[in-house]
């Protein structure tokens, strides 16, 4: 039996995409326009960079220590070990982000594969 998909079925998703784009794009344009006037060594920019770094660190710590969903079923030692292995690979291979991500994913997936068997 063929399934007919009307535009009405996709309207909520289109609305969410447009609203999300508008809400974030305005701030991006303001950042571009106002960012040209800021000095890289200014107190405001140093504070913004510190807050952004702290937020990223907090999200990573939350994912590692208090995950939800399927990630919560994996041992904390595996999650932290994979993150450390990825960070060490990042440092050893001249701070290449891709190498750190691939190594941490390989360690995590390998540990989850062999740990669940």
N, C-alpha and C positions, 0 to 999 in steps of 0.2 A: 504494500500500500504506500503510494508516494506521500511524502511529507511536504506540505506547502509552508514555506517560511515567508511570512509577510514582513513588511517594514515595521509593523507595529510590534513584532516580537523583539526586534533589535533596538527599538527606541530607548529603553532604559540604559542600555550599554553605550549608545551614541551620546546620550545626555551626560552620562558619567565621564566619558572621554573628553567631551567639549568643556564641561565644567572644570574638570581637573586641569586641562590645558590652560584655560583662561586664568584659573586661580594661581597657577605657578608661573606662567609665562610673563605676567605683569612684573613679578618680582625679579625675574631674570633680566628683563629689559631695564628696569630701574637700577639693578646692580651693574649692568654694563655702562649705563649713562653716568651714574654717580661714582663708579669704581675708578674711572679715569682720573678723578680729582684726588683720590686718596694716595698717600705715599705708602709704599710697601712697609716701611719701618714705623708707621704711625701707631699710636697706642690703640686706636680703634680697630685697625686691621689685625694687629697682634692678638687682641682680645677675641675677635671674631674667629680667627684661625684656631685659637686655643679652645673655644667653645665647640667648634665643629669637630675638632680632633677628639675632644672628650665625649661628644655624642656618638661618634663612630666607635670609640672604645667601649662605651657602655652597651651599645647594641651587640657588639661582638661578644662581650662578656655575658650578656643575657642569653645569647644563642648557645654559648659554650656551657654555661653553668645551669641555666634554667630553661631548657628548650621546651617546645610544645610539639605535639603531633608525633610523627614517626621518629623524629630525632631524639625524643625523650626516651625511646626504647634502647638507645645505644648507651654504652657505659661512658661516664664522664672522663675516664682516663683515655679512652679512644678519641673523644672530641678534642680534649686538651692536647694530647699527643700529636694528633694530626695538625692542629694549629701551630704547635711548636716546630714540627718538622717543616711545615710550609714557611714559617718565618726564618728558620735557619737556612733553608734553600734560597729564600729571597736574599739573605745577606751574602751567602757564599757565591751566588751567581750574579754579582754586581747589581743588586737591587732591581731585578726584573720581576715585576708583579706576576706575569704569566707563569713563570717558573714556580713561584711560591704557591699560586693557586693550584697548579697541576699537581705539585708534590703533595700538598695537603689533601686534595681530593683523592689522590692515589692511595695515600696512607689510610685515610678514613674508609674508603670503599674496600680496600684490601682487608683492613681490620674488621669491618662489618661483615664482609664475606666469609672470612675464616673464623670469626668469632661466633657466627650464627650457625655454622655447620656442626 
